[in-house]
């Protein structure tokens, strides 16, 4: 009887823990990749495609930027440029100067604080692209 109670308790704790981590967005994941990277780079451009899971894309303006578990949006940043906050999971950048660039994509909460998952993409625009 005592063993049965322990088992039931352990199961309840496991269920509670799983529920908590889901509510806190701990299961949110982000992956980002470049679409047609080489051809775009030759045109001084980059297109980023993002896959998010375990989180709902919410426009922070619609919820008064109040943080809420399970809600977030994306921040895109090229090099040290301004941060673009959006719910779009596909974004193109044009007019990249020749050389190396870093595009950072991260999951942000409704108040724009980082949620953790992020991905850095490297783009190199060939020097020859500038003389077009
Ligand atoms: Cu934001």
Backbone and ligand atoms as CSV (ligand in chain L), in Angstrom:
chain,resi,resn,atom,element,x,y,z
A,1,UNK,N,N,0.835,-1.211,0.000
A,1,UNK,CA,C,0.000,0.000,0.000
A,1,UNK,C,C,0.869,1.260,0.000
A,2,UNK,N,N,1.894,1.238,0.831
A,2,UNK,CA,C,2.757,2.400,0.910
A,2,UNK,C,C,3.472,2.634,-0.427
A,3,UNK,N,N,3.888,1.540,-1.065
A,3,UNK,CA,C,4.591,1.635,-2.334
A,3,UNK,C,C,3.695,2.227,-3.410
A,4,UNK,N,N,2.434,1.825,-3.383
A,4,UNK,CA,C,1.467,2.330,-4.371
A,4,UNK,C,C,1.310,3.841,-4.216
A,5,UNK,N,N,1.220,4.281,-2.968
A,5,UNK,CA,C,1.066,5.721,-2.714
A,5,UNK,C,C,2.270,6.503,-3.239
A,6,UNK,N,N,3.446,5.949,-3.035
A,6,UNK,CA,C,4.668,6.604,-3.494
A,6,UNK,C,C,4.657,6.733,-5.010
A,7,UNK,N,N,4.216,5.674,-5.684
A,7,UNK,CA,C,4.168,5.678,-7.145
A,7,UNK,C,C,3.197,6.733,-7.651
A,8,UNK,N,N,2.042,6.789,-7.011
A,8,UNK,CA,C,1.025,7.765,-7.416
A,8,UNK,C,C,1.553,9.183,-7.220
A,9,UNK,N,N,2.226,9.391,-6.101
A,9,UNK,CA,C,2.788,10.700,-5.796
A,9,UNK,C,C,3.843,11.092,-6.836
A,10,UNK,N,N,4.704,10.150,-7.180
A,10,UNK,CA,C,5.766,10.414,-8.156
A,10,UNK,C,C,5.159,10.796,-9.508
A,11,UNK,N,N,4.090,10.100,-9.883
A,11,UNK,CA,C,3.426,10.391,-11.151
A,11,UNK,C,C,2.818,11.792,-11.131
A,12,UNK,N,N,2.234,12.152,-9.986
A,12,UNK,CA,C,1.610,13.470,-9.855
A,12,UNK,C,C,2.663,14.568,-9.952
A,13,UNK,N,N,3.815,14.352,-9.328
A,13,UNK,CA,C,4.899,15.328,-9.364
A,13,UNK,C,C,5.412,15.476,-10.795
A,14,UNK,N,N,5.545,14.348,-11.487
A,14,UNK,CA,C,6.031,14.378,-12.863
A,14,UNK,C,C,5.068,15.168,-13.761
A,15,UNK,N,N,3.783,14.944,-13.573
A,15,UNK,CA,C,2.771,15.642,-14.375
A,15,UNK,C,C,2.795,17.146,-14.089
A,16,UNK,N,N,2.960,17.471,-12.815
A,16,UNK,CA,C,2.997,18.873,-12.402
A,16,UNK,C,C,4.224,19.570,-12.990
A,17,UNK,N,N,5.357,18.910,-12.935
A,17,UNK,CA,C,6.596,19.463,-13.464
A,17,UNK,C,C,6.484,19.705,-14.966
A,18,UNK,N,N,5.895,18.737,-15.667
A,18,UNK,CA,C,5.725,18.868,-17.116
A,18,UNK,C,C,4.820,20.054,-17.432
A,19,UNK,N,N,3.763,20.189,-16.649
A,19,UNK,CA,C,2.824,21.292,-16.852
A,19,UNK,C,C,3.476,22.636,-16.608
A,20,UNK,N,N,4.303,22.694,-15.585
A,20,UNK,CA,C,4.987,23.944,-15.244
A,20,UNK,C,C,5.947,24.373,-16.338
A,21,UNK,N,N,6.759,23.444,-16.820
A,21,UNK,CA,C,7.754,23.826,-17.810
A,21,UNK,C,C,7.084,24.244,-19.115
A,22,UNK,N,N,5.943,23.646,-19.425
A,22,UNK,CA,C,5.219,24.047,-20.634
A,22,UNK,C,C,4.669,25.464,-20.465
A,23,UNK,N,N,4.149,25.746,-19.272
A,23,UNK,CA,C,3.575,27.062,-19.005
A,23,UNK,C,C,4.642,28.149,-19.023
A,24,UNK,N,N,5.850,27.809,-18.626
A,24,UNK,CA,C,6.923,28.786,-18.584
A,24,UNK,C,C,7.608,28.965,-19.933
A,25,UNK,N,N,7.172,28.213,-20.924
A,25,UNK,CA,C,7.750,28.348,-22.236
A,25,UNK,C,C,9.107,27.697,-22.358
A,26,UNK,N,N,9.424,26.828,-21.427
A,26,UNK,CA,C,10.732,26.174,-21.443
A,26,UNK,C,C,10.885,25.275,-22.662
A,27,UNK,N,N,9.765,24.907,-23.264
A,27,UNK,CA,C,9.829,24.004,-24.408
A,27,UNK,C,C,9.890,24.763,-25.729
A,28,UNK,N,N,9.874,26.084,-25.678
A,28,UNK,CA,C,9.916,26.866,-26.916
A,28,UNK,C,C,11.259,26.680,-27.614
A,29,UNK,N,N,11.183,26.457,-28.903
A,29,UNK,CA,C,12.412,26.292,-29.677
A,29,UNK,C,C,12.393,27.193,-30.898
A,30,UNK,N,N,13.570,27.505,-31.380
A,30,UNK,CA,C,13.712,28.360,-32.549
A,30,UNK,C,C,14.809,27.798,-33.440
A,31,UNK,N,N,14.527,27.754,-34.731
A,31,UNK,CA,C,15.588,27.450,-35.677
A,31,UNK,C,C,15.460,28.425,-36.836
A,32,UNK,N,N,16.585,28.865,-37.354
A,32,UNK,CA,C,16.553,29.824,-38.453
A,32,UNK,C,C,17.549,29.405,-39.518
A,33,UNK,N,N,17.185,29.664,-40.772
A,33,UNK,CA,C,18.089,29.327,-41.854
A,33,UNK,C,C,17.968,30.357,-42.963
A,34,UNK,N,N,18.978,30.377,-43.820
A,34,UNK,CA,C,18.993,31.303,-44.947
A,34,UNK,C,C,18.385,30.617,-46.159
A,35,UNK,N,N,17.508,31.328,-46.848
A,35,UNK,CA,C,16.901,30.792,-48.067
A,35,UNK,C,C,17.773,31.188,-49.250
A,36,UNK,N,N,18.224,30.184,-50.033
A,36,UNK,CA,C,18.975,30.469,-51.255
A,36,UNK,C,C,20.178,31.391,-50.965
A,37,UNK,N,N,20.923,31.056,-49.942
A,37,UNK,CA,C,21.961,31.937,-49.391
A,37,UNK,C,C,22.955,32.496,-50.410
A,38,UNK,N,N,23.548,31.649,-51.231
A,38,UNK,CA,C,24.600,32.112,-52.141
A,38,UNK,C,C,24.077,33.073,-53.200
A,39,UNK,N,N,22.950,32.708,-53.823
A,39,UNK,CA,C,22.376,33.568,-54.873
A,39,UNK,C,C,21.958,34.918,-54.305
A,40,UNK,N,N,21.383,34.893,-53.097
A,40,UNK,CA,C,20.949,36.145,-52.455
A,40,UNK,C,C,22.158,37.012,-52.100
A,41,UNK,N,N,23.220,36.384,-51.590
A,41,UNK,CA,C,24.415,37.124,-51.184
A,41,UNK,C,C,25.026,37.857,-52.375
A,42,UNK,N,N,24.992,37.228,-53.544
A,42,UNK,CA,C,25.522,37.866,-54.748
A,42,UNK,C,C,24.715,39.108,-55.108
A,43,UNK,N,N,23.475,39.163,-54.646
A,43,UNK,CA,C,22.626,40.342,-54.880
A,43,UNK,C,C,22.614,41.242,-53.649
A,44,UNK,N,N,23.567,41.057,-52.754
A,44,UNK,CA,C,23.696,41.844,-51.516
A,44,UNK,C,C,22.447,41.721,-50.647
A,45,UNK,N,N,21.880,40.532,-50.637
A,45,UNK,CA,C,20.649,40.326,-49.878
A,45,UNK,C,C,20.708,39.033,-49.064
A,46,UNK,N,N,19.783,38.916,-48.145
A,46,UNK,CA,C,19.645,37.691,-47.361
A,46,UNK,C,C,18.178,37.523,-46.986
A,47,UNK,N,N,17.702,36.290,-47.099
A,47,UNK,CA,C,16.339,35.985,-46.666
A,47,UNK,C,C,16.417,34.965,-45.537
A,48,UNK,N,N,15.809,35.310,-44.436
A,48,UNK,CA,C,15.841,34.444,-43.257
A,48,UNK,C,C,14.479,33.796,-43.076
A,49,UNK,N,N,14.508,32.481,-42.878
A,49,UNK,CA,C,13.280,31.741,-42.599
A,49,UNK,C,C,13.417,31.134,-41.207
A,50,UNK,N,N,12.397,31.317,-40.393
A,50,UNK,CA,C,12.464,30.881,-39.000
A,50,UNK,C,C,11.376,29.852,-38.710
A,51,UNK,N,N,11.768,28.827,-37.988
A,51,UNK,CA,C,10.799,27.846,-37.503
A,51,UNK,C,C,10.732,27.950,-35.991
A,52,UNK,N,N,9.543,28.216,-35.481
A,52,UNK,CA,C,9.369,28.264,-34.034
A,52,UNK,C,C,8.398,27.171,-33.609
A,53,UNK,N,N,8.613,26.637,-32.409
A,53,UNK,CA,C,7.712,25.627,-31.863
A,53,UNK,C,C,7.546,25.854,-30.383
A,54,UNK,N,N,6.402,25.466,-29.856
A,54,UNK,CA,C,6.162,25.556,-28.420
A,54,UNK,C,C,5.856,26.951,-27.934
A,55,UNK,N,N,5.581,27.861,-28.868
A,55,UNK,CA,C,5.264,29.230,-28.480
A,55,UNK,C,C,4.363,29.849,-29.539
A,56,UNK,N,N,3.459,30.713,-29.086
A,56,UNK,CA,C,2.531,31.363,-30.004
A,56,UNK,C,C,3.080,32.739,-30.378
A,57,UNK,N,N,3.097,33.049,-31.682
A,57,UNK,CA,C,3.565,34.359,-32.132
A,57,UNK,C,C,2.468,35.394,-31.891
A,58,UNK,N,N,2.787,36.351,-31.025
A,58,UNK,CA,C,1.813,37.368,-30.644
A,58,UNK,C,C,2.414,38.764,-30.841
A,59,UNK,N,N,1.659,39.640,-31.487
A,59,UNK,CA,C,2.080,41.033,-31.630
A,59,UNK,C,C,2.025,41.680,-30.247
A,60,UNK,N,N,3.178,42.093,-29.692
A,60,UNK,CA,C,3.188,42.606,-28.317
A,60,UNK,C,C,2.259,43.805,-28.104
A,61,UNK,N,N,2.030,44.583,-29.160
A,61,UNK,CA,C,1.163,45.753,-29.032
A,61,UNK,C,C,-0.276,45.357,-28.691
A,62,UNK,N,N,-0.673,44.157,-29.093
A,62,UNK,CA,C,-2.058,43.726,-28.854
A,62,UNK,C,C,-2.288,43.268,-27.413
A,63,UNK,N,N,-1.202,43.086,-26.647
A,63,UNK,CA,C,-1.348,42.642,-25.257
A,63,UNK,C,C,-0.651,43.615,-24.296
A,64,UNK,N,N,-0.558,44.888,-24.733
A,64,UNK,CA,C,0.071,45.939,-23.925
A,64,UNK,C,C,1.480,45.574,-23.468
A,65,UNK,N,N,2.164,44.776,-24.284
A,65,UNK,CA,C,3.545,44.368,-24.003
A,65,UNK,C,C,3.693,43.704,-22.640
A,66,UNK,N,N,2.641,43.063,-22.188
A,66,UNK,CA,C,2.686,42.368,-20.903
A,66,UNK,C,C,3.145,40.928,-21.128
A,67,UNK,N,N,4.219,40.518,-20.438
A,67,UNK,CA,C,4.740,39.164,-20.634
A,67,UNK,C,C,3.699,38.110,-20.272
A,68,UNK,N,N,3.619,37.066,-21.088
A,68,UNK,CA,C,2.663,35.988,-20.856
A,68,UNK,C,C,3.319,34.680,-21.281
A,69,UNK,N,N,3.228,33.696,-20.398
A,69,UNK,CA,C,3.825,32.403,-20.715
A,69,UNK,C,C,3.238,31.854,-22.008
A,70,UNK,N,N,4.085,31.321,-22.856
A,70,UNK,CA,C,3.620,30.706,-24.095
A,70,UNK,C,C,3.428,31.683,-25.232
A,71,UNK,N,N,3.728,32.978,-24.994
A,71,UNK,CA,C,3.588,33.985,-26.042
A,71,UNK,C,C,4.929,34.668,-26.298
A,72,UNK,N,N,5.154,35.027,-27.545
A,72,UNK,CA,C,6.390,35.736,-27.868
A,72,UNK,C,C,6.389,36.212,-29.300
A,73,UNK,N,N,7.489,36.826,-29.685
A,73,UNK,CA,C,7.666,37.253,-31.073
A,73,UNK,C,C,9.156,37.185,-31.390
A,74,UNK,N,N,9.515,37.616,-32.580
A,74,UNK,CA,C,10.897,37.482,-33.008
A,74,UNK,C,C,11.621,38.823,-33.042
A,75,UNK,N,N,12.896,38.772,-32.750
A,75,UNK,CA,C,13.777,39.918,-32.940
A,75,UNK,C,C,14.808,39.534,-33.994
A,76,UNK,N,N,14.934,40.389,-35.006
A,76,UNK,CA,C,15.962,40.191,-36.029
A,76,UNK,C,C,16.939,41.357,-35.924
A,77,UNK,N,N,18.221,41.064,-36.069
A,77,UNK,CA,C,19.215,42.135,-36.034
A,77,UNK,C,C,20.377,41.796,-36.958
A,78,UNK,N,N,20.672,42.700,-37.877
A,78,UNK,CA,C,21.830,42.523,-38.754
A,78,UNK,C,C,22.985,43.317,-38.164
A,79,UNK,N,N,24.094,42.619,-37.895
A,79,UNK,CA,C,25.277,43.224,-37.276
A,79,UNK,C,C,24.855,44.007,-36.020
A,80,UNK,N,N,25.264,45.277,-35.920
A,80,UNK,CA,C,24.843,46.022,-34.722
A,80,UNK,C,C,23.752,47.043,-35.071
A,81,UNK,N,N,22.970,46.722,-36.090
A,81,UNK,CA,C,21.878,47.597,-36.513
A,81,UNK,C,C,20.704,47.534,-35.551
A,82,UNK,N,N,19.660,48.302,-35.868
A,82,UNK,CA,C,18.479,48.300,-34.992
A,82,UNK,C,C,17.791,46.940,-34.964
A,83,UNK,N,N,17.120,46.652,-33.877
A,83,UNK,CA,C,16.403,45.383,-33.724
A,83,UNK,C,C,15.023,45.508,-34.352
A,84,UNK,N,N,14.683,44.544,-35.184
A,84,UNK,CA,C,13.355,44.515,-35.794
A,84,UNK,C,C,12.502,43.528,-35.008
A,85,UNK,N,N,11.422,44.027,-34.427
A,85,UNK,CA,C,10.515,43.187,-33.648
A,85,UNK,C,C,9.285,42.899,-34.482
A,86,UNK,N,N,9.011,41.609,-34.706
A,86,UNK,CA,C,7.914,41.241,-35.592
A,86,UNK,C,C,7.451,39.816,-35.319
A,87,UNK,N,N,6.259,39.508,-35.782
A,87,UNK,CA,C,5.781,38.131,-35.662
A,87,UNK,C,C,6.041,37.346,-36.945
A,88,UNK,N,N,6.567,38.024,-37.954
A,88,UNK,CA,C,6.795,37.324,-39.221
A,88,UNK,C,C,7.949,36.331,-39.083
A,89,UNK,N,N,7.787,35.178,-39.684
A,89,UNK,CA,C,8.815,34.143,-39.584
A,89,UNK,C,C,9.659,34.075,-40.857
A,90,UNK,N,N,9.464,35.053,-41.736
A,90,UNK,CA,C,10.312,35.133,-42.924
A,90,UNK,C,C,10.584,36.603,-43.210
A,91,UNK,N,N,11.864,36.947,-43.328
A,91,UNK,CA,C,12.222,38.349,-43.513
A,91,UNK,C,C,13.439,38.454,-44.419
A,92,UNK,N,N,13.389,39.407,-45.361
A,92,UNK,CA,C,14.510,39.615,-46.277
A,92,UNK,C,C,15.198,40.939,-45.994
A,93,UNK,N,N,16.513,40.925,-46.167
A,93,UNK,CA,C,17.325,42.127,-45.993
A,93,UNK,C,C,18.012,42.428,-47.315
A,94,UNK,N,N,18.000,43.697,-47.704
A,94,UNK,CA,C,18.646,44.097,-48.950
A,94,UNK,C,C,19.680,45.182,-48.673
A,95,UNK,N,N,20.565,45.394,-49.642
A,95,UNK,CA,C,21.548,46.462,-49.509
A,95,UNK,C,C,22.677,46.140,-48.550
A,96,UNK,N,N,22.953,44.856,-48.367
A,96,UNK,CA,C,24.070,44.470,-47.498
A,96,UNK,C,C,25.387,44.797,-48.204
A,97,UNK,N,N,26.276,45.438,-47.484
A,97,UNK,CA,C,27.570,45.800,-48.075
A,97,UNK,C,C,28.454,44.560,-48.202
A,98,UNK,N,N,29.387,44.578,-49.170
A,98,UNK,CA,C,30.296,43.435,-49.313
A,98,UNK,C,C,31.036,43.160,-48.010
A,99,UNK,N,N,31.227,41.883,-47.735
A,99,UNK,CA,C,31.912,41.485,-46.508
A,99,UNK,C,C,31.042,40.562,-45.673
A,100,UNK,N,N,31.485,40.345,-44.442
A,100,UNK,CA,C,30.802,39.414,-43.555
A,100,UNK,C,C,29.720,40.118,-42.730
A,101,UNK,N,N,28.584,39.462,-42.629
A,101,UNK,CA,C,27.491,39.975,-41.799
A,101,UNK,C,C,26.969,38.870,-40.888
A,102,UNK,N,N,26.427,39.303,-39.773
A,102,UNK,CA,C,25.828,38.350,-38.844
A,102,UNK,C,C,24.384,38.752,-38.618
A,103,UNK,N,N,23.500,37.815,-38.838
A,103,UNK,CA,C,22.075,38.083,-38.607
A,103,UNK,C,C,21.636,37.264,-37.399
A,104,UNK,N,N,21.173,37.989,-36.389
A,104,UNK,CA,C,20.756,37.329,-35.157
A,104,UNK,C,C,19.228,37.260,-35.122
A,105,UNK,N,N,18.721,36.091,-34.792
A,105,UNK,CA,C,17.281,35.910,-34.643
A,105,UNK,C,C,17.039,35.356,-33.250
A,106,UNK,N,N,16.137,35.982,-32.507
A,106,UNK,CA,C,15.873,35.462,-31.165
A,106,UNK,C,C,14.401,35.541,-30.794
A,107,UNK,N,N,14.029,34.659,-29.881
A,107,UNK,CA,C,12.668,34.689,-29.350
A,107,UNK,C,C,12.612,35.704,-28.223
A,108,UNK,N,N,11.601,36.571,-28.270
A,108,UNK,CA,C,11.435,37.588,-27.236
A,108,UNK,C,C,10.039,37.489,-26.636
A,109,UNK,N,N,9.959,37.853,-25.369
A,109,UNK,CA,C,8.665,37.871,-24.675
A,109,UNK,C,C,7.889,39.125,-25.091
A,110,UNK,N,N,6.657,39.237,-24.653
A,110,UNK,CA,C,5.820,40.388,-25.012
A,110,UNK,C,C,6.444,41.718,-24.588
A,111,UNK,N,N,7.288,41.677,-23.546
A,111,UNK,CA,C,7.964,42.903,-23.082
A,111,UNK,C,C,9.342,43.067,-23.740
A,112,UNK,N,N,9.610,42.251,-24.763
A,112,UNK,CA,C,10.838,42.306,-25.570
A,112,UNK,C,C,12.075,41.761,-24.864
A,113,UNK,N,N,11.916,41.190,-23.685
A,113,UNK,CA,C,13.066,40.561,-23.037
A,113,UNK,C,C,13.334,39.214,-23.715
A,114,UNK,N,N,14.606,38.812,-23.787
A,114,UNK,CA,C,14.939,37.561,-24.465
A,114,UNK,C,C,14.380,36.346,-23.733
A,115,UNK,N,N,13.848,35.383,-24.484
A,115,UNK,CA,C,13.309,34.164,-23.882
A,115,UNK,C,C,14.348,33.046,-23.858
A,116,UNK,N,N,15.468,33.275,-24.513
A,116,UNK,CA,C,16.516,32.247,-24.502
A,116,UNK,C,C,16.909,31.752,-25.881
A,117,UNK,N,N,15.966,31.059,-26.564
A,117,UNK,CA,C,16.338,30.503,-27.870
A,117,UNK,C,C,16.756,31.584,-28.865
A,118,UNK,N,N,17.892,31.374,-29.504
A,118,UNK,CA,C,18.346,32.312,-30.524
A,118,UNK,C,C,19.242,31.593,-31.514
A,119,UNK,N,N,19.421,32.246,-32.652
A,119,UNK,CA,C,20.257,31.634,-33.683
A,119,UNK,C,C,21.011,32.731,-34.421
A,120,UNK,N,N,22.290,32.488,-34.660
A,120,UNK,CA,C,23.113,33.440,-35.404
A,120,UNK,C,C,23.388,32.869,-36.792
A,121,UNK,N,N,23.136,33.684,-37.813
A,121,UNK,CA,C,23.392,33.259,-39.188
A,121,UNK,C,C,24.501,34.122,-39.778
A,122,UNK,N,N,25.379,33.500,-40.530
A,122,UNK,CA,C,26.484,34.227,-41.147
A,122,UNK,C,C,26.231,34.390,-42.641
A,123,UNK,N,N,26.415,35.619,-43.112
A,123,UNK,CA,C,26.246,35.920,-44.528
A,123,UNK,C,C,27.507,36.632,-45.012
A,124,UNK,N,N,28.054,36.174,-46.108
A,124,UNK,CA,C,29.201,36.884,-46.689
A,124,UNK,C,C,28.844,37.352,-48.096
A,125,UNK,N,N,28.806,38.653,-48.251
A,125,UNK,CA,C,28.518,39.244,-49.564
A,125,UNK,C,C,29.837,39.409,-50.303
A,126,UNK,N,N,29.958,38.808,-51.496
A,126,UNK,CA,C,31.215,38.897,-52.231
A,126,UNK,C,C,31.518,40.332,-52.665
A,127,UNK,N,N,32.797,40.658,-52.735
A,127,UNK,CA,C,33.223,41.996,-53.121
A,127,UNK,C,C,32.694,42.359,-54.503
A,128,UNK,N,N,32.635,41.372,-55.367
A,128,UNK,CA,C,32.173,41.609,-56.739
A,128,UNK,C,C,30.726,42.096,-56.801
A,129,UNK,N,N,29.980,41.855,-55.736
A,129,UNK,CA,C,28.561,42.252,-55.726
A,129,UNK,C,C,28.401,43.762,-55.715
A,130,UNK,N,N,29.438,44.479,-55.250
A,130,UNK,CA,C,29.314,45.923,-55.090
A,130,UNK,C,C,29.357,46.674,-56.424
A,131,UNK,N,N,30.025,46.096,-57.427
A,131,UNK,CA,C,30.240,46.810,-58.679
A,131,UNK,C,C,29.068,46.679,-59.661
A,132,UNK,N,N,27.939,46.176,-59.182
A,132,UNK,CA,C,26.797,45.998,-60.058
A,132,UNK,C,C,26.072,47.327,-60.306
L,1,CU,CU,CU,10.370,42.629,-29.086
